[in-house]
Amino acid sequence: MPSFFRTRSFESLSVELDQAIAWLSSLGMRFEATRIAQYQKDISALNGAIQAGSVDELLNRRTFPHLVNSINEASELVFIYRGLGSIQNQDIKERLAHFIKGPVSSISENADGASHTPRDIGFELCVASLFALADYSIDFHGIADLRIIDDSKVIFIECKRPSSVNSIQKNVRKAIKQLRKRYLSAAHTHTVFGLAAISMSKVLKTADQLLISGNELDLNHKMGELLERFVRQHERHWQSEQNSKTIGALVHLQVCSVIEAYKILTPSQEFAANNIVQPGTDDYNYLLGMRNRLQNGLQKGMGVGA
């Protein structure tokens, strides 16, 4: 299935980040000693430097990769806020409390330690936000990372954020195994499907890297190439699944981009659905319809038309 992407205007990021942080505060969370406070300081400083024409001076105090990391991380929190901010849910609150912890940059994470957990949970929240923005009912209160309710259908989603190429197979196999267990627990009154959601960003080390493009079409092409290459190299890990309830994989890419035609620096996101079920079947058509709804959700989450 084809992919799609949306970018966020940097000019609005500072204001939206403040709104997202106010949301965290309204939930009783103290963020001042967390990584979120650093992102707020960096985005505010960068926004002020742009307005004052003093970006070079700012770069003497903060490294460019440091600022790129903060832009990416701030954009993720804003995306989560856009999808989940209006939902009153204790499970979301508990996940957010874990999400705001961890090191300032994912580069400092220990893949086998607790420092990896906050951003793993952040990816779960990001996927949940995408589905919420696409007008699906979401449920964190269960055995799966995420459960989606769509009329009489239930979609179990297991989210994985591999830290290296060598860990992709292990993560995908774990997701597939978990999904099989979820199907056994589902009520027989529902049609049950499953998806493996995979973040490719840490594998590609996009935390402090830039994707340079000439214009929006070039950016679309380059992001599509990155995602297509990832899928083709690793789809064998989920395409081998024989359980027909597992209909596909949802692959996510987030990266900070420069569009030279407009001289803008912008965080960009892309989701793509890779089908396991055969084209032309009812299950494939359902996945295709889901993909189209998620595209609309991504537009909302990235502020397109807002």
N, C-alpha and C positions, 0 to 999 in steps of 0.2 A: 504494500500500500504506500502511496506517496506521503511525504512528510510536509510539515508546514511550520512557519515560524512567525514570531511577532517581536518587535523591539519596543522598549520603553524610552520615552523622551527623558533625558537626564534633567531637564529644567524642572520637572515636577517631582523628581525623586526625593528631594530634601523635604518638601511639604508632606508627601505621602509617607515617608519614613517617620516623621513626627507623629502623624496620625496613627500609624501602626504601633508605635511605642506607647502612645496614649492608651491604646486598646490593651496592651500588656499591663499597663499600670492599673487600668480599670478592673482587671482580673486579679489584682492584688500582687502582681509580680514586681520585685525590686530588680531593675535591670542595671543600676548604676555601676555595679562591680562585675558586669558580664561583658562579653564581646560585643553585645548590641550597643553599649555606650560608646565603644571605640568607633563603630561604624557611623553613629550619629555625629560624633565629633568630626570625623573625616569628611563626611558628605556635607556637613555645614561649612567646614573650612573650604572645601573645593567649590561649593556654590558661591561663597563669598569671594573667593579668589577670581572666579570667572567674572563675576559682576564688577570687580575692581580692576580686572586686567592684570592680576598679579599671580598667575598660575606658576610662572617660573620661580617666584619667591617661595611659593608653597612647596614646590618640588625640592627646594633646598632643605626643607624641614621634614618632609615625608617622601619616601621613595615612591616611584610610579607604580611598581608592582603592589605595594601596600595599598595605594588608593584604588587600584583596579580590583583588588580583593574586596575592599569595603563596598565598592559599587555593586559587585556581584552579590555579596551577602545581604546588603540592604535591599536589593531588588527582590531577593527570595522572600524576605520577611514581608515586604509590601504585597507580593503576590499571594502569600498565605493569608494576609489580612483581608485582601479583596474578596477571597472566596469564603473565608471562615469567620470573618469579623462579626457577622450578624447572627451567628449560630450560638445559642446558649447551650453549652455542653461541657460537662465535667471532664470527660475523656480528652477533649481538645485542650482544655486548660492544663491537665496533667502533662500532656505531651509538650505543650508550649514551655512549661516549667523546665523540662529537660532540654528542649531545643535551644534555649538561650545560653546554655552552658557551653563548655568546650573552649579550645584555643581560638585566638582571633583568626588564624588562617588554617585551612584544612591541611596545608603542607606540614603543619606541626602535629598532626594527628598521629597517634599510634594505632595502626590498623587492628591490632589484637587487644587493644585496651579500651578503657572507658571513654577516652577522649574522642573516639570515633562515633560514639552513640548519639550525641546531640544532632549531628548533621544527618545521621541515618534517620532519626525521627523527623528532622526537617524535610527530608525527601518524602516521607510518608505524608506529612502535612501538605507538602506541595502537590502531591498527587491527589489528595483529598480535596484541596482547593480547586484544582482543575475540574474535578467531577462536580463539585458543588456549583461552580460557575457555569457548568453545562446543564444545570438544573436537575441533577441526580440527587437522590437522598443518600447521605453518607452515614455510616455507622462505625465508630471505633470500638464499640463495646462488644467485643467478641474475640474469638480465637485467632482470627486473621489480622494482618496489619490494617486492613481496611475492607469494609463490606459495603457494596453499593446496592441500593434497592431501586429497581426500575419496574414499576407495576408488579407483575407476578414473577419477575426475574430477580435473582440474587447473583451478584458478581463478586466473588472473592478476589482480593488483590494482595499479592505478597510483593513487598518493595525491597529491592536490593541495590546497594550502592557499593559495588566492588572497588577496591582500592588500587588494583593493578590488573594487568592483562592476565596474569597467572591465577588470579582469584575469580575470574568471571565464571568459569565452568562450575566451580564449587558453589558460588552464589546462586546461579541459575538452577542447578540440580537441587539445592536446598529449597528454593521457591517452588519448584515443581512437586517435590515431595510434600511440602506443607500444603499445597493446594489439594492434593489427593486426600489428605486427612480432612480438609475443610468440607469436601463434598460429602464425606460420610456423616458429617454432623448436621448437614442441611436438612430442613424440613421437606418432606416429600410433596408439600403443597406448592413448592416453587420450582421453576426452571432454573437450574444452577449452571453458572459459567465461572471460569477462572482466568485471570490474567497475571502474568509476571511483569512487574514494572521495574525497569532497570535504568539506573542513572549511569551515564557514560562519562560524566564530567571529571570525576577524580581520576579515572583511567587515563584521560587525555590531559590531565593536569591543567585544567582551565582556570584554576583559582586566581592566578595572577598573570595569565597570558591574554594577549590580544589577538583577535581575528581581524585582519585588515581587508577591507573590500572597497571597490570603487564606487558602488552604488547599491541600492537595495536589491536589485536583481542579482548582482554579483555576490552579495551577502547570502541571499537565498540559495544560490548555487553552491557556495562554499560550505555552508552549514549542511546542506543536503548531501554533499559529497562526504563530509565527515561522518554523518549519520549512516549513510548508505554503506560506507566502507566498514564501519563498526558492525552493522547488521550482517553483512555478507561474511565477515570474518568469524562471527560468533553465533549466528543463528542456528547452527547445528546443535547447539547445546539445548535449545528449546524445541526445535523442529522435530527432534526424535521422540517427543512425548506422544504416547499412544492413547492417553485418556482423552476422549472427544470433548469432555467438558472444558478442557483448557484450550481456549480458542485463539490465543495469541500472546504476544509480548508488546508492552508499551515501553518504548525507549525514549529517554529524555536527555537533552543536551542544553546546558546553560553556559554561556560564554560572553565576555565583554568584547564588543566589536567597535571598530572605527569605520565609519562610512565617509570616505574621503570627499565625495561629491558635495556633502553637506558640512564637512568638517565637524562631525559630531562623534562623541564617545557614548555608546549606549549598551546596556545589558540586553542580551537577546536570548530567547528560549525557543526550543524546538521539541516537539513531541512527534513520534511516528509510531504507527501501529503496524506490527509485522504479524501476519496471519499464520496460524498453524492449520486451521480448518481449510478445507478445499474451497476455492473460488466457485461461486454459483450456488452454493448451498445456503440454506436459511441462516445457519450460524455465521457464515461469512458475511451475508447481507446485514445481519445484526451488528457485527463488528464494524462494518463499513459505516452504518448509521451512527454508531457510537463515536467513531472517529470524526465524523462530521460535526456531531454535537460538541465534542471536545475542542474542535477548532474554534467554534464560536465561544466556548468558555475561555480559551487562551486569549482571544481578542479582548474579552472583558478584563481578564487578569492583567494583561499588559497595557490596559488603558486605551485600546484602540476605539475611537469613537466616543470616549468618555469626556 
